[in-house]
């Protein structure tokens, strides 16, 4: 690192002007420099509120003072002010404003400016006063003490990072914030002192979601609608009490990025033709199974979007309603007033629907009413939480549904998982050979090339960018229905479906590895319990 120290006689205005002009011509590649430095040590050189106020990034503690990067090192008046505030000599180096902003985030964490100004140097002295602010005044505290600004920064940063969830998790010694990106959690760098603002952050989120800010002992769920630029965001809020404060999860639903088309969901061409035939059926149940966050609702919405025309009446009952669908009647479940899935289904029948969607079959009553609806001439879509398609039958049986009713009403069971896609910016052919590689080659075949992402700034060094889905279909025919009525175990039912041509989750995943869409490591991670 080539950093210039102050020459002797730096108190002279003329010498200082000559030095800053020289520094201006030597632009610092700030992010490259920071990669080799101890960020924890740099954080101690300049307080977060000062660094963010003057937009300076410390890079070195030299014998002559602190060296830092700034957008305009020729502004002597600003340098004099920084010198006076820090109480030491300084050496300024020029860097691009964008690199300054990124450097501040790397060293001090997200929202360091806001946190530093709110807490100031005496954290313990201001902690009590801050938590005693009335929630109704949080919006009126101004820029110098604004939780509002921090929460906004958090949401904007998560959107730029392509996050689907924000986890705010308190512990005894710290407040941890994590983003879920492409299904994997990544920790966000935040100031250590953020822990002292936890209660105020939660209060702000509660206000935005119209929740009870005084209730801290019971779980709460809510919703926030926000807009940033041209992007409209719908946030689902879930708050859980813990021994160290309330844990918050924000699910980000970006309606601008949702393309409700089956062609965009990763279905193979053979699967699309099967779905096209299913959507023509006049009645029956189409189930989509998988764990939470596997894209089941998006798949169902895409099916409804395909059916949505002026000739059909489509009604849904959901908890929650994730996306507003034009031309479709959507009902929000509200257990507090007795509006359950089953009650919503009964009421929906009086509206003369052609197609219905039940957000999730959770209990015997909902399953029973859903089957009754399907057997009275309606096409019904719904979801179940099971590991694979065959397990859906066992799940319904465990809810108390007779096997002959399942066989008579269900038309298809689709199991779904999401796998990460190889980053197109750093995609390369895999050349390394190891023990696991031999297993992969056995599954793929010797001639199949394998790809992976090297890791780059675009994908945050993960090697992946975005996700796609893999599926397995159990289509009902006389043989499968006979197995269901005979109470055949799930593993035998699964094998019977494979014998009849079902492509399992793992097999479809391997096909996408061959196509260079994802990696074998990703398929093994997502389908490790599969036997197909």
Secondary structure, DSSP 4 states (H G I P E B T S, - for coil): ---PPPPTTTTSHHHHHHHHHHHHHS---HHHHHTTS-HHHHHHHS-HHHHHHHT-EEEEEETTEEEEEES-TT-HHHHHHHHHHHTS-EEEEE--HHHHHHHHHHHH-BTHHHHHHHH-S-HHHHHHHHHTS-GGGGGGS-GGG-HHHHHHHHHHHHHHTT-SEEEEEE-SS-EEEEEEETTEEEEPPB-GGGGGGHHHHHHHHHHHTT--TT--SS-EEEEEEEEETTEEEEEEEEEEEETTEEEEEEEEEETTT----GGGTT--HHHHHHHHHHTT-SSEEEEEE-STTSSHHHHHHHHHHHH-STT--EEEEESS--S--TT-EEEE-BGGGTB-HHHHHHHHHTT--SEEEES---SHHHHHHHHHHHHTT-EEEEEE--SSSTHHHHHHHHTT--HHHHHHHEEEEEEEEEEEEEPTTSEEE-----HHHHHHHHHH-TT---EEE---TTTTTSSEEEEEEEEEEEE--HHHHHHHHTT--HHHHHHHHHHTTPPPHHHHHHHHHHTTSS-HHHHHHHSTT---
